[in-house]
Amino acid sequence: MVETVITVERTQTTQTAAPSGGGLSALRINIGYFQTVPGIIKLVQFFLGIICMACASPAYISATAFFLFVAVVSFIATLLWIFAYFLGIREALNVAINWVFTEFLNTGIATILYFIAFIVQLAKWSAYHSSSYGYGSNIAAGVFGLFNFLAYAAGTYFLYLEHKSGATI
């Protein structure tokens, strides 16, 4: 009796492609920005925005509705800028945008709107009697709106200095 042994070899080849660098593969977590003065100011704007929205909600009068509009729009814009810095989106995207000037305009507009909003909020609610429902929280919203106005004004100042120095990223 003759035994026949058949050996079968299988080889498997796998190819791995190196990252092409396309899309947003260049995103990097950037915590260092938030250790600088402009980064800390941006975080202060974010947290003060949360406090402003919490104190002014719900809007019982039109002045508070405007205040909440300013607080929410500014909060969303600030949140987008925080993500842009945190993920390094400005450096990852290769687009012809002057990021510093764009952020300067955004923060400057938010500063002006917060200035108007906190004045309107405090003026309208100071006309109400202290026994009115929501009086204290809406006065607190106006005061925190003043603080956030100052934070946005400081952010605008630092962005102005950065823009004046010729930075584009």
N, CA and C atoms as an extended XYZ file, in Angstrom:
507
Properties=species:S:1:pos:R:3:atomname:S:1:resname:S:1:resid:I:1 pbc="F F F"
N         0.830       -1.150        0.000 N   MET     1
C         0.000        0.000        0.000 CA  MET     1
C         0.888        1.231        0.000 C   MET     1
N         0.535        2.120       -0.870 N   VAL     2
C         1.323        3.333       -1.044 CA  VAL     2
C         0.491        4.509       -0.529 C   VAL     2
N         1.114        5.252        0.358 N   GLU     3
C         0.443        6.447        0.880 CA  GLU     3
C         0.914        7.657        0.116 C   GLU     3
N        -0.040        8.454       -0.237 N   THR     4
C         0.300        9.676       -0.925 CA  THR     4
C        -0.085       10.840       -0.011 C   THR     4
N         0.878       11.690        0.229 N   VAL     5
C         0.631       12.864        1.065 CA  VAL     5
C         0.655       14.082        0.149 C   VAL     5
N        -0.405       14.810        0.206 N   ILE     6
C        -0.480       16.023       -0.599 CA  ILE     6
C        -0.480       17.204        0.362 C   ILE     6
N         0.428       18.082        0.178 N   THR     7
C         0.535       19.265        1.010 CA  THR     7
C         0.088       20.471        0.190 C   THR     7
N        -0.819       21.212        0.774 N   VAL     8
C        -1.306       22.411        0.110 CA  VAL     8
C        -0.894       23.610        0.955 C   VAL     8
N        -0.236       24.530        0.340 N   GLU     9
C         0.160       25.753        1.044 CA  GLU     9
C        -0.692       26.902        0.551 C   GLU     9
N        -1.122       27.663        1.494 N   ARG    10
C        -1.877       28.864        1.144 CA  ARG    10
C        -1.090       30.073        1.622 C   ARG    10
N        -0.982       30.995        0.780 N   THR    11
C        -0.337       32.250        1.165 CA  THR    11
C        -1.372       33.361        1.010 C   THR    11
N        -1.351       34.204        1.979 N   GLN    12
C        -2.298       35.307        1.951 CA  GLN    12
C        -1.499       36.593        2.001 C   GLN    12
N        -1.789       37.459        1.078 N   THR    13
C        -1.094       38.727        1.009 CA  THR    13
C        -2.081       39.838        1.354 C   THR    13
N        -1.692       40.657        2.298 N   THR    14
C        -2.530       41.808        2.645 CA  THR    14
C        -1.742       43.061        2.354 C   THR    14
N        -2.425       44.001        1.811 N   GLN    15
C        -1.793       45.272        1.509 CA  GLN    15
C        -2.432       46.342        2.376 C   GLN    15
N        -1.599       47.111        2.986 N   THR    16
C        -2.098       48.236        3.769 CA  THR    16
C        -1.597       49.503        3.121 C   THR    16
N        -2.507       50.385        2.899 N   ALA    17
C        -2.144       51.651        2.266 CA  ALA    17
C        -1.835       52.671        3.351 C   ALA    17
N        -0.820       53.440        3.089 N   ALA    18
C        -0.471       54.521        4.006 CA  ALA    18
C        -1.540       55.592        3.911 C   ALA    18
N        -1.793       56.288        5.015 N   PRO    19
C        -2.798       57.351        4.964 CA  PRO    19
C        -2.442       58.357        3.881 C   PRO    19
N        -3.442       58.717        3.120 N   SER    20
C        -3.197       59.609        1.993 CA  SER    20
C        -3.118       61.070        2.400 C   SER    20
N        -3.599       61.397        3.578 N   GLY    21
C        -3.558       62.793        4.019 CA  GLY    21
C        -4.719       63.603        3.493 C   GLY    21
N        -5.649       62.972        2.811 N   GLY    22
C        -6.790       63.692        2.281 CA  GLY    22
C        -7.835       63.924        3.359 C   GLY    22
N        -8.776       64.755        3.056 N   GLY    23
C        -9.861       65.023        3.988 CA  GLY    23
C        -9.380       65.728        5.244 C   GLY    23
N        -9.879       65.293        6.357 N   LEU    24
C        -9.527       65.913        7.631 CA  LEU    24
C        -8.620       65.010        8.460 C   LEU    24
N        -7.771       64.230        7.781 N   SER    25
C        -6.882       63.333        8.514 CA  SER    25
C        -5.802       64.088        9.275 C   SER    25
N        -5.656       65.362        9.002 N   ALA    26
C        -4.638       66.160        9.676 CA  ALA    26
C        -5.129       66.766       10.984 C   ALA    26
N        -6.352       66.412       11.399 N   LEU    27
C        -6.880       66.953       12.650 CA  LEU    27
C        -6.038       66.457       13.818 C   LEU    27
N        -5.697       67.353       14.676 N   ARG    28
C        -4.917       67.035       15.866 CA  ARG    28
C        -5.557       67.725       17.054 C   ARG    28
N        -5.595       67.046       18.177 N   ILE    29
C        -6.109       67.639       19.407 CA  ILE    29
C        -5.115       68.705       19.865 C   ILE    29
N        -5.627       69.912       20.092 N   ASN    30
C        -4.776       71.039       20.444 CA  ASN    30
C        -5.256       71.629       21.769 C   ASN    30
N        -4.713       71.123       22.855 N   ILE    31
C        -5.082       71.629       24.175 CA  ILE    31
C        -4.235       72.853       24.532 C   ILE    31
N        -3.096       72.987       23.906 N   GLY    32
C        -2.186       74.086       24.217 CA  GLY    32
C        -2.791       75.463       24.026 C   GLY    32
N        -3.700       75.605       23.053 N   TYR    33
C        -4.329       76.905       22.824 CA  TYR    33
C        -5.102       77.367       24.050 C   TYR    33
N        -5.720       76.433       24.756 N   PHE    34
C        -6.554       76.787       25.891 CA  PHE    34
C        -5.735       77.063       27.150 C   PHE    34
N        -4.429       77.038       27.027 N   GLN    35
C        -3.546       77.448       28.112 CA  GLN    35
C        -3.012       78.854       27.890 C   GLN    35
N        -3.399       79.474       26.763 N   THR    36
C        -3.014       80.850       26.472 CA  THR    36
C        -4.135       81.779       26.940 C   THR    36
N        -3.838       83.066       27.013 N   VAL    37
C        -4.841       84.041       27.456 CA  VAL    37
C        -6.052       84.067       26.524 C   VAL    37
N        -5.883       84.132       25.185 N   PRO    38
C        -7.083       84.094       24.327 CA  PRO    38
C        -7.883       82.804       24.481 C   PRO    38
N        -7.224       81.676       24.702 N   GLY    39
C        -7.930       80.414       24.899 CA  GLY    39
C        -8.719       80.396       26.187 C   GLY    39
N        -8.134       80.932       27.244 N   ILE    40
C        -8.841       81.008       28.526 CA  ILE    40
C       -10.038       81.949       28.414 C   ILE    40
N        -9.870       83.059       27.712 N   ILE    41
C       -10.981       83.997       27.513 CA  ILE    41
C       -12.112       83.318       26.744 C   ILE    41
N       -11.763       82.513       25.739 N   LYS    42
C       -12.793       81.817       24.967 CA  LYS    42
C       -13.565       80.831       25.846 C   LYS    42
N       -12.885       80.141       26.744 N   LEU    43
C       -13.567       79.230       27.674 CA  LEU    43
C       -14.442       80.007       28.658 C   LEU    43
N       -13.977       81.165       29.098 N   VAL    44
C       -14.784       82.015       29.992 CA  VAL    44
C       -16.053       82.465       29.274 C   VAL    44
N       -15.927       82.866       27.996 N   GLN    45
C       -17.095       83.246       27.205 CA  GLN    45
C       -18.089       82.090       27.124 C   GLN    45
N       -17.575       80.892       26.922 N   PHE    46
C       -18.412       79.697       26.819 CA  PHE    46
C       -19.190       79.459       28.112 C   PHE    46
N       -18.500       79.459       29.250 N   PHE    47
C       -19.163       79.176       30.522 CA  PHE    47
C       -20.101       80.302       30.952 C   PHE    47
N       -19.723       81.553       30.704 N   LEU    48
C       -20.628       82.664       31.007 CA  LEU    48
C       -21.864       82.620       30.112 C   LEU    48
N       -21.705       82.158       28.876 N   GLY    49
C       -22.855       81.998       27.979 CA  GLY    49
C       -23.850       80.992       28.521 C   GLY    49
N       -23.340       79.895       29.081 N   ILE    50
C       -24.223       78.895       29.688 CA  ILE    50
C       -25.002       79.509       30.850 C   ILE    50
N       -24.305       80.286       31.682 N   ILE    51
C       -24.962       80.920       32.829 CA  ILE    51
C       -26.001       81.930       32.360 C   ILE    51
N       -25.666       82.719       31.335 N   CYS    52
C       -26.627       83.700       30.808 CA  CYS    52
C       -27.888       83.022       30.289 C   CYS    52
N       -27.721       81.940       29.548 N   MET    53
C       -28.888       81.239       29.009 CA  MET    53
C       -29.721       80.614       30.123 C   MET    53
N       -29.054       80.070       31.125 N   ALA    54
C       -29.780       79.429       32.223 CA  ALA    54
C       -30.561       80.449       33.046 C   ALA    54
N       -29.957       81.600       33.311 N   CYS    55
C       -30.634       82.611       34.135 CA  CYS    55
C       -31.789       83.287       33.401 C   CYS    55
N       -31.672       83.483       32.104 N   ALA    56
C       -32.688       84.226       31.359 CA  ALA    56
C       -33.838       83.363       30.863 C   ALA    56
N       -33.699       82.065       30.933 N   SER    57
C       -34.755       81.180       30.419 CA  SER    57
C       -35.824       80.961       31.477 C   SER    57
N       -37.072       80.910       31.128 N   PRO    58
C       -37.692       81.226       29.848 CA  PRO    58
C       -37.881       82.733       29.692 C   PRO    58
N       -38.077       83.155       28.480 N   ALA    59
C       -38.210       84.584       28.184 CA  ALA    59
C       -39.659       85.012       28.389 C   ALA    59
N       -39.886       85.806       29.439 N   TYR    60
C       -41.234       86.292       29.720 CA  TYR    60
C       -41.541       87.602       29.011 C   TYR    60
N       -40.513       88.381       28.703 N   ILE    61
C       -40.725       89.662       28.017 CA  ILE    61
C       -39.805       89.720       26.807 C   ILE    61
N       -40.083       90.645       25.909 N   SER    62
C       -39.331       90.728       24.657 CA  SER    62
C       -37.858       91.064       24.886 C   SER    62
N       -37.558       91.815       25.928 N   ALA    63
C       -36.160       92.145       26.219 CA  ALA    63
C       -35.368       90.881       26.530 C   ALA    63
N       -35.976       89.977       27.265 N   THR    64
C       -35.306       88.721       27.590 CA  THR    64
C       -35.202       87.829       26.362 C   THR    64
N       -36.185       87.890       25.485 N   ALA    65
C       -36.105       87.115       24.249 CA  ALA    65
C       -34.919       87.584       23.408 C   ALA    65
N       -34.716       88.893       23.320 N   PHE    66
C       -33.551       89.411       22.592 CA  PHE    66
C       -32.260       89.011       23.290 C   PHE    66
N       -32.242       89.115       24.598 N   PHE    67
C       -31.054       88.724       25.360 CA  PHE    67
C       -30.721       87.256       25.109 C   PHE    67
N       -31.735       86.397       25.148 N   LEU    68
C       -31.509       84.972       24.889 CA  LEU    68
C       -31.051       84.729       23.458 C   LEU    68
N       -31.591       85.472       22.510 N   PHE    69
C       -31.142       85.350       21.119 CA  PHE    69
C       -29.645       85.640       21.014 C   PHE    69
N       -29.218       86.742       21.618 N   VAL    70
C       -27.802       87.106       21.586 CA  VAL    70
C       -26.965       86.051       22.298 C   VAL    70
N       -27.419       85.601       23.462 N   ALA    71
C       -26.653       84.615       24.225 CA  ALA    71
C       -26.521       83.298       23.471 C   ALA    71
N       -27.598       82.836       22.847 N   VAL    72
C       -27.560       81.555       22.143 CA  VAL    72
C       -26.705       81.642       20.876 C   VAL    72
N       -26.887       82.688       20.087 N   VAL    73
C       -26.106       82.828       18.859 CA  VAL    73
C       -24.619       82.973       19.182 C   VAL    73
N       -24.299       83.771       20.174 N   SER    74
C       -22.897       83.940       20.574 CA  SER    74
C       -22.329       82.644       21.138 C   SER    74
N       -23.140       81.922       21.897 N   PHE    75
C       -22.712       80.646       22.466 CA  PHE    75
C       -22.378       79.641       21.369 C   PHE    75
N       -23.241       79.539       20.366 N   ILE    76
C       -23.013       78.597       19.269 CA  ILE    76
C       -21.763       78.980       18.481 C   ILE    76
N       -21.599       80.271       18.202 N   ALA    77
C       -20.402       80.711       17.475 CA  ALA    77
C       -19.139       80.433       18.283 C   ALA    77
N       -19.188       80.692       19.578 N   THR    78
C       -18.031       80.430       20.434 CA  THR    78
C       -17.741       78.940       20.496 C   THR    78
N       -18.774       78.133       20.561 N   LEU    79
C       -18.591       76.686       20.572 CA  LEU    79
C       -17.924       76.204       19.279 C   LEU    79
N       -18.332       76.767       18.152 N   LEU    80
C       -17.698       76.408       16.876 CA  LEU    80
C       -16.224       76.805       16.850 C   LEU    80
N       -15.897       77.984       17.381 N   TRP    81
C       -14.496       78.406       17.430 CA  TRP    81
C       -13.696       77.533       18.386 C   TRP    81
N       -14.309       77.107       19.483 N   ILE    82
C       -13.616       76.211       20.417 CA  ILE    82
C       -13.284       74.896       19.715 C   ILE    82
N       -14.245       74.345       18.969 N   PHE    83
C       -13.966       73.119       18.226 CA  PHE    83
C       -12.900       73.345       17.157 C   PHE    83
N       -12.932       74.504       16.506 N   ALA    84
C       -11.930       74.794       15.474 CA  ALA    84
C       -10.524       74.807       16.065 C   ALA    84
N       -10.391       75.369       17.256 N   TYR    85
C        -9.072       75.391       17.902 CA  TYR    85
C        -8.721       74.035       18.504 C   TYR    85
N        -9.687       73.387       19.150 N   PHE    86
C        -9.432       72.128       19.833 CA  PHE    86
C        -9.015       71.031       18.854 C   PHE    86
N        -9.660       70.986       17.692 N   LEU    87
C        -9.357       69.959       16.701 CA  LEU    87
C        -8.310       70.396       15.675 C   LEU    87
N        -7.871       71.648       15.738 N   GLY    88
C        -6.876       72.135       14.786 CA  GLY    88
C        -7.438       72.249       13.384 C   GLY    88
N        -8.728       72.564       13.268 N   ILE    89
C        -9.375       72.636       11.962 CA  ILE    89
C        -8.778       73.751       11.112 C   ILE    89
N        -8.406       74.842       11.723 N   ARG    90
C        -7.828       75.960       10.965 CA  ARG    90
C        -6.568       75.531       10.231 C   ARG    90
N        -5.755       74.720       10.876 N   GLU    91
C        -4.516       74.278       10.260 CA  GLU    91
C        -4.749       73.122        9.291 C   GLU    91
N        -5.789       72.312        9.539 N   ALA    92
C        -6.047       71.136        8.706 CA  ALA    92
C        -6.666       71.508        7.360 C   ALA    92
N        -7.506       72.521        7.357 N   LEU    93
C        -8.154       72.926        6.118 CA  LEU    93
C        -7.233       73.841        5.331 C   LEU    93
N        -7.127       73.557        4.069 N   ASN    94
C        -6.281       74.379        3.206 CA  ASN    94
C        -7.183       75.274        2.366 C   ASN    94
N        -7.759       76.275        3.009 N   VAL    95
C        -8.640       77.211        2.328 CA  VAL    95
C        -8.113       78.629        2.542 C   VAL    95
N        -8.428       79.471        1.589 N   ALA    96
C        -7.922       80.846        1.631 CA  ALA    96
C        -8.851       81.717        2.467 C   ALA    96
N        -8.812       81.519        3.773 N   ILE    97
C        -9.610       82.321        4.703 CA  ILE    97
C        -8.656       82.950        5.700 C   ILE    97
N        -8.844       84.227        5.946 N   ASN    98
C        -8.091       84.880        6.998 CA  ASN    98
C        -8.822       84.588        8.305 C   ASN    98
N        -8.406       83.512        8.973 N   TRP    99
C        -9.108       83.021       10.155 CA  TRP    99
C        -9.116       84.043       11.282 C   TRP    99
N        -8.014       84.725       11.469 N   VAL   100
C        -7.930       85.696       12.574 CA  VAL   100
C        -8.908       86.837       12.348 C   VAL   100
N        -8.967       87.357       11.127 N   PHE   101
C        -9.876       88.450       10.838 CA  PHE   101
C       -11.333       87.997       10.929 C   PHE   101
N       -11.617       86.782       10.466 N   THR   102
C       -12.975       86.245       10.556 CA  THR   102
C       -13.410       86.114       12.015 C   THR   102
N       -12.522       85.579       12.843 N   GLU   103
C       -12.853       85.458       14.271 CA  GLU   103
C       -12.939       86.824       14.935 C   GLU   103
N       -12.104       87.754       14.507 N   PHE   104
C       -12.150       89.126       15.028 CA  PHE   104
C       -13.514       89.755       14.739 C   PHE   104
N       -14.013       89.608       13.514 N   LEU   105
C       -15.331       90.153       13.168 CA  LEU   105
C       -16.434       89.479       13.974 C   LEU   105
N       -16.372       88.163       14.075 N   ASN   106
C       -17.369       87.419       14.825 CA  ASN   106
C       -17.411       87.855       16.287 C   ASN   106
N       -16.251       87.945       16.899 N   THR   107
C       -16.187       88.321       18.315 CA  THR   107
C       -16.561       89.786       18.511 C   THR   107
N       -16.185       90.642       17.574 N   GLY   108
C       -16.565       92.052       17.659 CA  GLY   108
C       -18.064       92.253       17.581 C   GLY   108
N       -18.728       91.530       16.673 N   ILE   109
C       -20.182       91.619       16.556 CA  ILE   109
C       -20.847       91.089       17.827 C   ILE   109
N       -20.326       89.984       18.359 N   ALA   110
C       -20.877       89.433       19.607 CA  ALA   110
C       -20.704       90.428       20.756 C   ALA   110
N       -19.592       91.140       20.774 N   THR   111
C       -19.355       92.145       21.815 CA  THR   111
C       -20.411       93.242       21.753 C   THR   111
N       -20.657       93.754       20.562 N   ILE   112
C       -21.644       94.831       20.398 CA  ILE   112
C       -23.044       94.334       20.776 C   ILE   112
N       -23.383       93.127       20.321 N   LEU   113
C       -24.706       92.588       20.634 CA  LEU   113
C       -24.882       92.333       22.127 C   LEU   113
N       -23.839       91.823       22.781 N   TYR   114
C       -23.932       91.609       24.235 CA  TYR   114
C       -24.056       92.941       24.974 C   TYR   114
N       -23.384       93.971       24.485 N   PHE   115
C       -23.483       95.296       25.113 CA  PHE   115
C       -24.936       95.778       25.075 C   PHE   115
N       -25.555       95.681       23.904 N   ILE   116
C       -26.950       96.107       23.769 CA  ILE   116
C       -27.860       95.210       24.603 C   ILE   116
N       -27.615       93.910       24.545 N   ALA   117
C       -28.506       92.948       25.207 CA  ALA   117
C       -28.497       93.092       26.723 C   ALA   117
N       -27.311       93.246       27.339 N   PHE   118
C       -27.314       93.341       28.802 CA  PHE   118
C       -27.926       94.650       29.270 C   PHE   118
N       -27.760       95.728       28.497 N   ILE   119
C       -28.382       97.000       28.871 CA  ILE   119
C       -29.905       96.886       28.780 C   ILE   119
N       -30.405       96.322       27.690 N   VAL   120
C       -31.850       96.157       27.521 CA  VAL   120
C       -32.413       95.235       28.608 C   VAL   120
N       -31.693       94.162       28.879 N   GLN   121
C       -32.144       93.199       29.897 CA  GLN   121
C       -32.241       93.863       31.271 C   GLN   121
N       -31.207       94.591       31.648 N   LEU   122
C       -31.231       95.240       32.978 CA  LEU   122
C       -32.227       96.388       33.038 C   LEU   122
N       -32.354       97.136       31.943 N   ALA   123
C       -33.271       98.272       31.941 CA  ALA   123
C       -34.723       97.815       32.031 C   ALA   123
N       -35.073       96.785       31.286 N   LYS   124
C       -36.456       96.313       31.301 CA  LYS   124
C       -36.811       95.652       32.630 C   LYS   124
N       -35.915       94.843       33.154 N   TRP   125
C       -36.249       94.132       34.384 CA  TRP   125
C       -36.148       95.024       35.610 C   TRP   125
N       -35.374       96.089       35.549 N   SER   126
C       -35.342       97.001       36.696 CA  SER   126
C       -36.641       97.798       36.785 C   SER   126
N       -37.382       97.891       35.684 N   ALA   127
C       -38.663       98.586       35.691 CA  ALA   127
C       -39.755       97.735       36.332 C   ALA   127
N       -39.550       96.411       36.382 N   TYR   128
C       -40.517       95.521       37.010 CA  TYR   128
C       -40.337       95.546       38.522 C   TYR   128
N       -41.376       95.211       39.226 N   HIS   129
C       -41.300       95.142       40.678 CA  HIS   129
C       -40.571       93.875       41.080 C   HIS   129
N       -39.936       93.915       42.212 N   SER   130
C       -39.174       92.751       42.664 CA  SER   130
C       -40.069       91.562       42.989 C   SER   130
N       -41.372       91.786       43.061 N   SER   131
C       -42.280       90.675       43.333 CA  SER   131
C       -42.657       89.928       42.050 C   SER   131
N       -42.251       90.451       40.890 N   SER   132
C       -42.561       89.788       39.633 CA  SER   132
C       -41.834       88.447       39.545 C   SER   132
N       -42.500       87.482       38.908 N   TYR   133
C       -41.928       86.149       38.760 CA  TYR   133
C       -40.699       86.205       37.846 C   TYR   133
N       -39.597       85.663       38.303 N   GLY   134
C       -38.375       85.628       37.504 CA  GLY   134
C       -37.527       86.875       37.600 C   GLY   134
N       -37.880       87.777       38.491 N   TYR   135
C       -37.149       89.038       38.596 CA  TYR   135
C       -35.675       88.810       38.908 C   TYR   135
N       -35.372       88.044       39.941 N   GLY   136
C       -33.992       87.855       40.381 CA  GLY   136
C       -33.129       87.162       39.354 C   GLY   136
N       -33.646       86.103       38.746 N   SER   137
C       -32.831       85.373       37.773 CA  SER   137
C       -32.582       86.204       36.521 C   SER   137
N       -33.532       87.051       36.154 N   ASN   138
C       -33.326       87.879       34.971 CA  ASN   138
C       -32.372       89.040       35.242 C   ASN   138
N       -32.377       89.561       36.449 N   ILE   139
C       -31.362       90.557       36.812 CA  ILE   139
C       -29.987       89.893       36.814 C   ILE   139
N       -29.903       88.674       37.350 N   ALA   140
C       -28.638       87.932       37.330 CA  ALA   140
C       -28.185       87.675       35.895 C   ALA   140
N       -29.130       87.373       35.010 N   ALA   141
C       -28.776       87.169       33.597 CA  ALA   141
C       -28.165       88.435       33.011 C   ALA   141
N       -28.744       89.590       33.335 N   GLY   142
C       -28.196       90.852       32.847 CA  GLY   142
C       -26.800       91.114       33.376 C   GLY   142
N       -26.574       90.800       34.651 N   VAL   143
C       -25.239       91.006       35.248 CA  VAL   143
C       -24.228       90.059       34.613 C   VAL   143
N       -24.605       88.793       34.428 N   PHE   144
C       -23.696       87.871       33.756 CA  PHE   144
C       -23.528       88.240       32.285 C   PHE   144
N       -24.543       88.854       31.697 N   GLY   145
C       -24.393       89.395       30.346 CA  GLY   145
C       -23.348       90.497       30.300 C   GLY   145
N       -23.311       91.337       31.344 N   LEU   146
C       -22.264       92.361       31.453 CA  LEU   146
C       -20.891       91.708       31.536 C   LEU   146
N       -20.779       90.662       32.357 N   PHE   147
C       -19.493       89.961       32.468 CA  PHE   147
C       -19.091       89.335       31.141 C   PHE   147
N       -20.057       88.763       30.426 N   ASN   148
C       -19.738       88.148       29.141 CA  ASN   148
C       -19.404       89.209       28.096 C   ASN   148
N       -20.057       90.377       28.175 N   PHE   149
C       -19.675       91.491       27.306 CA  PHE   149
C       -18.207       91.840       27.523 C   PHE   149
N       -17.784       91.897       28.782 N   LEU   150
C       -16.389       92.219       29.075 CA  LEU   150
C       -15.442       91.126       28.563 C   LEU   150
N       -15.873       89.869       28.670 N   ALA   151
C       -15.056       88.765       28.160 CA  ALA   151
C       -14.940       88.841       26.637 C   ALA   151
N       -16.035       89.131       25.960 N   TYR   152
C       -15.987       89.261       24.503 CA  TYR   152
C       -15.174       90.490       24.092 C   TYR   152
N       -15.263       91.570       24.858 N   ALA   153
C       -14.457       92.757       24.553 CA  ALA   153
C       -12.973       92.438       24.692 C   ALA   153
N       -12.592       91.679       25.737 N   ALA   154
C       -11.194       91.276       25.901 CA  ALA   154
C       -10.762       90.368       24.751 C   ALA   154
N       -11.632       89.434       24.359 N   GLY   155
C       -11.315       88.563       23.231 CA  GLY   155
C       -11.148       89.335       21.945 C   GLY   155
N       -12.004       90.346       21.728 N   THR   156
C       -11.893       91.191       20.540 CA  THR   156
C       -10.582       91.956       20.554 C   THR   156
N       -10.187       92.448       21.711 N   TYR   157
C        -8.927       93.189       21.829 CA  TYR   157
C        -7.736       92.312       21.464 C   TYR   157
N        -7.691       91.092       22.008 N   PHE   158
C        -6.567       90.209       21.702 CA  PHE   158
C        -6.569       89.773       20.238 C   PHE   158
N        -7.749       89.584       19.660 N   LEU   159
C        -7.813       89.256       18.236 CA  LEU   159
C        -7.390       90.439       17.382 C   LEU   159
N        -7.710       91.655       17.810 N   TYR   160
C        -7.254       92.845       17.104 CA  TYR   160
C        -5.733       92.914       17.111 C   TYR   160
N        -5.139       92.666       18.271 N   LEU   161
C        -3.675       92.683       18.343 CA  LEU   161
C        -3.065       91.604       17.449 C   LEU   161
N        -3.680       90.436       17.433 N   GLU   162
C        -3.171       89.348       16.589 CA  GLU   162
C        -3.338       89.694       15.114 C   GLU   162
N        -4.470       90.281       14.756 N   HIS   163
C        -4.697       90.686       13.366 CA  HIS   163
C        -3.731       91.793       12.946 C   HIS   163
N        -3.507       92.716       13.854 N   LYS   164
C        -2.594       93.829       13.562 CA  LYS   164
C        -1.165       93.352       13.363 C   LYS   164
N        -0.809       92.261       14.050 N   SER   165
C         0.555       91.742       13.901 CA  SER   165
C         0.757       91.017       12.571 C   SER   165
N        -0.340       90.822       11.821 N   GLY   166
C        -0.227       90.219       10.493 CA  GLY   166
C        -0.483       88.726       10.472 C   GLY   166
N        -0.958       88.138       11.539 N   ALA   167
C        -1.247       86.711       11.554 CA  ALA   167
C        -2.486       86.428       10.730 C   ALA   167
N        -2.472       85.328        9.983 N   THR   168
C        -3.628       84.962        9.171 CA  THR   168
C        -4.213       83.626        9.595 C   THR   168
N        -3.472       82.831       10.332 N   ILE   169
C        -3.974       81.508       10.763 CA  ILE   169
C        -4.355       81.576       12.218 C   ILE   169
